[in-house]
Amino acid sequence: MEVSASLIAGLLVALIAIFTVVRAVRIVPQARARNVERLGRYHRTLNPGLSLVIPYIDRVHPVIDLREQVVSFKPQPVITEDNLVVEIDTVLYFQVTDPRAAFYEIANFLQAVEQLTVTTLRNVVGSMDLEKTLTSRDTINSQLRGVLDEATGKWGLRVNRVEIKAIDPPQSIKDAMQKQMRAERDKRAAILGAEGQRQSQILTAEGDKQAAVLRAEGNRTAAILQAEGQSRAIDEVFQAVHRNDPDPKLLAYQYLQALPQLAQGPGNNFWVIPSEITSALQGVSRAFSEVLPPSPATREKPSDDDMAAQAANDTAQAAEAAAEALADAAKADGITSTETLPSRPPH
């Protein structure tokens, strides 16, 4: 019995010793920290790695994470300056920089940060209307970060970023905003359509203007060239006439050739017959009735004289018939009087 009692006592002592050693050795992971109290007072902070404490005297508190943490708060109702209630969802990025302050300066730093974020958000958004709130996220984020960083500094926290995830206005406001956006898009589409049509009309008008200018320049050039051609043709004819020195018989024959052209007009009811027409017909008749001097070809063929004389007589008769036909045509078209122009002086 004595052996058994001593054996049990030895086992108990060994277990207590092992338990004491285990409680004296503490291993802290990387980017973690643990606060140690000795006899109820803060003693030190255990850094990452192996640390020794005094069992039953030192008290080691739970691990505090030193890494940057992300906390998403549930949507909070916020009243804007124009008395509209919006739901704002925020995300907070913070990091514990002082484990002692984070444990002893505030009871629950995460809850404290959430409540501080909500109150600061209501103060900031309460001074803005709905439209400014929806378009000023960067301003709201910077103001929230400034206030939270200043307030949480004494808690051993550092607020790195504050982001607004969503701003949800009431459903009626959403419907009104959608209608407004749709009307704005329709307005822009109408403006763009009108602008495109205006540009198209301007370009078309400019094209027509350039085409008209080019067409006018082409017509002018063509008219100039045509006038130059006619001028050269008249000059050539004039020079040819003066070089050949025509006699009155040739001019009379030209008068005779121009007579059919006077009667070609559909509305020629009144003719002006120059006084030279009669003399021209007589001159042509005399010219063809006269016996021309024999040409070298005639001298070689004396048998053709009769044929030439017969042709001259036929031509004279044709001239007289043309004059009579001209007079009959004038009577048939209702000419009551014949105006005789004064004779032009000879050139």
Disulfide bonds with the S-S distance in Angstrom:
none
